[in-house]
Amino acid sequence: MTLNPQYVEALVHRAIVLNELGREAEADAAFRRAAQVGGEPRQGFAAHVAAKLANQHAALGDAYLEAGGLAQAIEQYQAALVLGPAFHDLRYKLGRMLLQAGRALDARDHFEIIVRARPAYLDAAAMLGLACYLAGDGLAAKDVWEACRERRPEDPRVEAYLAMLARNDVPQQVPPPVATAAGDPPSAGTGRSGRKKKA
């Protein structure tokens, strides 16, 4: 990479290694760089231009979220992902916002995409479990959280989710995370999807 920073394969390999080490922010940056260098045009824009526009949509979404405009923030993040579908840090934040908006099934779709692409992204896996539970699928939530516990047994959040699941099977009583532009930890609230499950 020192000889050729445009070497896409090296960028991707570096991102994978960083992700396995749990250095998710650095992994995201490396994945983004690889997408900018070697990605195909998106929406008629060169890859690096599409990436820049995606980040600008996300920044505007953060501004809307800070101002209390959750619906507008969601729209901006959706626009960002059209331009940068591999930007899983943005997809993660969108999933959290969708949970806050009570759209658990939509959030589940996004977290599933992240977990398929980045199996080591355990924060996304934990949120996938929460989205499953809020969507009414307690069994799927249990499977996801137990897998998370095996890989990160010291995570108190996963233990709390599993304890809650053992006590209560009423999805409305699970506190969904409140998304913020800064990516704060989950806080109290309620929400449940009104969208029908996909066939």
One Martini backbone bead per residue (centre of mass of N, CA, C, O) as a GRO file, in nm:
protein
  199
    1MET     BB    1   0.053   0.064  -0.016
    2THR     BB    2   0.298   0.254  -0.029
    3LEU     BB    3   0.335   0.217  -0.341
    4ASN     BB    4  -0.004   0.168  -0.368
    5PRO     BB    5  -0.292   0.325  -0.256
    6GLN     BB    6  -0.485   0.205  -0.501
    7TYR     BB    7  -0.491  -0.084  -0.384
    8VAL     BB    8  -0.772  -0.254  -0.336
    9GLU     BB    9  -0.700  -0.529  -0.212
   10ALA     BB   10  -0.540  -0.410   0.026
   11LEU     BB   11  -0.769  -0.247   0.147
   12VAL     BB   12  -0.958  -0.482   0.203
   13HIS     BB   13  -0.769  -0.649   0.378
   14ARG     BB   14  -0.727  -0.436   0.595
   15ALA     BB   15  -1.025  -0.415   0.677
   16ILE     BB   16  -1.058  -0.708   0.771
   17VAL     BB   17  -0.845  -0.705   0.993
   18LEU     BB   18  -0.962  -0.470   1.158
   19ASN     BB   19  -1.233  -0.605   1.210
   20GLU     BB   20  -1.118  -0.856   1.365
   21LEU     BB   21  -0.986  -0.652   1.589
   22GLY     BB   22  -1.226  -0.426   1.645
   23ARG     BB   23  -1.156  -0.181   1.432
   24GLU     BB   24  -1.419  -0.036   1.295
   25ALA     BB   25  -1.348   0.252   1.207
   26GLU     BB   26  -1.101   0.171   1.034
   27ALA     BB   27  -1.250  -0.027   0.854
   28ASP     BB   28  -1.447   0.172   0.730
   29ALA     BB   29  -1.231   0.352   0.599
   30ALA     BB   30  -1.112   0.129   0.416
   31PHE     BB   31  -1.371   0.055   0.266
   32ARG     BB   32  -1.418   0.334   0.150
   33ARG     BB   33  -1.157   0.361  -0.008
   34ALA     BB   34  -1.209   0.118  -0.191
   35ALA     BB   35  -1.473   0.229  -0.313
   36GLN     BB   36  -1.349   0.490  -0.434
   37VAL     BB   37  -1.129   0.354  -0.614
   38GLY     BB   38  -1.302   0.071  -0.730
   39GLY     BB   39  -1.571   0.167  -0.788
   40GLU     BB   40  -1.865   0.203  -0.920
   41PRO     BB   41  -2.086   0.378  -1.049
   42ARG     BB   42  -2.331   0.610  -0.897
   43GLN     BB   43  -2.588   0.766  -1.021
   44GLY     BB   44  -2.366   0.882  -1.242
   45PHE     BB   45  -2.121   0.862  -1.045
   46ALA     BB   46  -1.838   0.857  -0.933
   47ALA     BB   47  -1.722   0.696  -0.667
   48HIS     BB   48  -1.596   0.943  -0.513
   49VAL     BB   49  -1.847   1.123  -0.546
   50ALA     BB   50  -2.057   0.941  -0.415
   51ALA     BB   51  -1.917   0.932  -0.139
   52LYS     BB   52  -1.932   1.233  -0.079
   53LEU     BB   53  -2.242   1.257  -0.098
   54ALA     BB   54  -2.309   1.055   0.121
   55ASN     BB   55  -2.174   1.217   0.352
   56GLN     BB   56  -2.355   1.466   0.317
   57HIS     BB   57  -2.620   1.331   0.380
   58ALA     BB   58  -2.537   1.240   0.665
   59ALA     BB   59  -2.481   1.522   0.780
   60LEU     BB   60  -2.771   1.621   0.737
   61GLY     BB   61  -2.903   1.403   0.908
   62ASP     BB   62  -2.769   1.488   1.173
   63ALA     BB   63  -2.896   1.769   1.181
   64TYR     BB   64  -3.187   1.675   1.192
   65LEU     BB   65  -3.162   1.504   1.449
   66GLU     BB   66  -3.074   1.737   1.640
   67ALA     BB   67  -3.359   1.894   1.560
   68GLY     BB   68  -3.590   1.645   1.549
   69GLY     BB   69  -3.569   1.512   1.242
   70LEU     BB   70  -3.619   1.196   1.186
   71ALA     BB   71  -3.744   1.163   0.903
   72GLN     BB   72  -3.526   1.332   0.755
   73ALA     BB   73  -3.284   1.164   0.843
   74ILE     BB   74  -3.370   0.903   0.707
   75GLU     BB   75  -3.372   1.013   0.417
   76GLN     BB   76  -3.069   1.086   0.406
   77TYR     BB   77  -2.960   0.798   0.463
   78GLN     BB   78  -3.093   0.665   0.222
   79ALA     BB   79  -2.943   0.838   0.013
   80ALA     BB   80  -2.658   0.753   0.099
   81LEU     BB   81  -2.700   0.439   0.031
   82VAL     BB   82  -2.735   0.470  -0.270
   83LEU     BB   83  -2.429   0.578  -0.297
   84GLY     BB   84  -2.333   0.385  -0.022
   85PRO     BB   85  -2.395   0.057   0.035
   86ALA     BB   86  -2.103  -0.008   0.198
   87PHE     BB   87  -2.182   0.190   0.440
   88HIS     BB   88  -2.223   0.049   0.749
   89ASP     BB   89  -2.225   0.288   0.943
   90LEU     BB   90  -2.475   0.419   0.815
   91ARG     BB   91  -2.665   0.176   0.836
   92TYR     BB   92  -2.659   0.158   1.142
   93LYS     BB   93  -2.783   0.438   1.199
   94LEU     BB   94  -3.042   0.385   1.045
   95GLY     BB   95  -3.143   0.148   1.213
   96ARG     BB   96  -3.172   0.308   1.476
   97MET     BB   97  -3.377   0.512   1.367
   98LEU     BB   98  -3.594   0.305   1.291
   99LEU     BB   99  -3.643   0.211   1.577
  100GLN     BB  100  -3.730   0.487   1.687
  101ALA     BB  101  -3.974   0.493   1.462
  102GLY     BB  102  -4.102   0.186   1.466
  103ARG     BB  103  -3.918   0.021   1.226
  104ALA     BB  104  -3.821  -0.288   1.268
  105LEU     BB  105  -3.818  -0.428   0.988
  106ASP     BB  106  -3.638  -0.225   0.848
  107ALA     BB  107  -3.402  -0.255   1.042
  108ARG     BB  108  -3.354  -0.554   1.000
  109ASP     BB  109  -3.263  -0.541   0.709
  110HIS     BB  110  -3.004  -0.373   0.765
  111PHE     BB  111  -2.866  -0.557   0.975
  112GLU     BB  112  -2.847  -0.803   0.790
  113ILE     BB  113  -2.655  -0.679   0.585
  114ILE     BB  114  -2.423  -0.630   0.779
  115VAL     BB  115  -2.383  -0.922   0.891
  116ARG     BB  116  -2.320  -1.051   0.619
  117ALA     BB  117  -2.067  -0.860   0.557
  118ARG     BB  118  -2.008  -0.831   0.898
  119PRO     BB  119  -1.981  -1.069   1.133
  120ALA     BB  120  -1.793  -0.892   1.348
  121TYR     BB  121  -2.038  -0.691   1.391
  122LEU     BB  122  -2.177  -0.694   1.701
  123ASP     BB  123  -2.353  -0.443   1.722
  124ALA     BB  124  -2.535  -0.521   1.484
  125ALA     BB  125  -2.628  -0.792   1.601
  126ALA     BB  126  -2.767  -0.678   1.852
  127MET     BB  127  -2.969  -0.504   1.683
  128LEU     BB  128  -3.096  -0.739   1.536
  129GLY     BB  129  -3.224  -0.866   1.783
  130LEU     BB  130  -3.401  -0.622   1.855
  131ALA     BB  131  -3.557  -0.610   1.589
  132CYS     BB  132  -3.681  -0.888   1.611
  133TYR     BB  133  -3.832  -0.842   1.876
  134LEU     BB  134  -3.998  -0.587   1.787
  135ALA     BB  135  -4.123  -0.772   1.543
  136GLY     BB  136  -4.198  -1.063   1.709
  137ASP     BB  137  -3.907  -1.239   1.708
  138GLY     BB  138  -3.784  -1.406   1.968
  139LEU     BB  139  -3.622  -1.646   1.853
  140ALA     BB  140  -3.427  -1.484   1.678
  141ALA     BB  141  -3.318  -1.309   1.903
  142LYS     BB  142  -3.195  -1.535   2.071
  143ASP     BB  143  -2.998  -1.642   1.862
  144VAL     BB  144  -2.838  -1.382   1.825
  145TRP     BB  145  -2.756  -1.328   2.126
  146GLU     BB  146  -2.613  -1.598   2.177
  147ALA     BB  147  -2.396  -1.550   1.962
  148CYS     BB  148  -2.286  -1.295   2.092
  149ARG     BB  149  -2.204  -1.421   2.367
  150GLU     BB  150  -1.992  -1.616   2.253
  151ARG     BB  151  -1.810  -1.371   2.132
  152ARG     BB  152  -1.917  -1.157   2.386
  153PRO     BB  153  -1.939  -1.222   2.718
  154GLU     BB  154  -1.888  -0.911   2.838
  155ASP     BB  155  -2.162  -0.806   2.734
  156PRO     BB  156  -2.418  -0.645   2.904
  157ARG     BB  157  -2.634  -0.602   2.691
  158VAL     BB  158  -2.686  -0.897   2.610
  159GLU     BB  159  -2.761  -0.993   2.893
  160ALA     BB  160  -3.005  -0.804   2.921
  161TYR     BB  161  -3.167  -0.911   2.682
  162LEU     BB  162  -3.185  -1.208   2.780
  163ALA     BB  163  -3.322  -1.146   3.048
  164MET     BB  164  -3.569  -1.012   2.928
  165LEU     BB  165  -3.660  -1.253   2.757
  166ALA     BB  166  -3.707  -1.444   3.005
  167ARG     BB  167  -3.931  -1.256   3.145
  168ASN     BB  168  -4.036  -1.131   2.858
  169ASP     BB  169  -4.284  -1.147   2.568
  170VAL     BB  170  -4.308  -0.820   2.528
  171PRO     BB  171  -4.206  -0.604   2.295
  172GLN     BB  172  -4.298  -0.317   2.409
  173GLN     BB  173  -4.085  -0.346   2.669
  174VAL     BB  174  -3.859  -0.276   2.481
  175PRO     BB  175  -3.578  -0.076   2.458
  176PRO     BB  176  -3.502   0.129   2.225
  177PRO     BB  177  -3.290   0.305   2.055
  178VAL     BB  178  -3.154   0.631   2.056
  179ALA     BB  179  -3.080   0.818   1.803
  180THR     BB  180  -2.773   0.983   1.721
  181ALA     BB  181  -2.526   1.161   1.577
  182ALA     BB  182  -2.311   1.033   1.797
  183GLY     BB  183  -2.389   0.737   1.884
  184ASP     BB  184  -2.540   0.659   2.122
  185PRO     BB  185  -2.652   0.474   2.344
  186PRO     BB  186  -2.901   0.311   2.447
  187SER     BB  187  -3.237   0.414   2.518
  188ALA     BB  188  -3.527   0.489   2.619
  189GLY     BB  189  -3.817   0.329   2.465
  190THR     BB  190  -4.048   0.287   2.193
  191GLY     BB  191  -4.123   0.027   1.939
  192ARG     BB  192  -4.300  -0.068   1.629
  193SER     BB  193  -4.383  -0.229   1.365
  194GLY     BB  194  -4.618  -0.170   1.080
  195ARG     BB  195  -4.492  -0.366   0.893
  196LYS     BB  196  -4.508  -0.613   0.697
  197LYS     BB  197  -4.396  -0.900   0.640
  198LYS     BB  198  -4.214  -1.072   0.447
  199ALA     BB  199  -4.242  -1.346   0.231
   0.00000   0.00000   0.00000
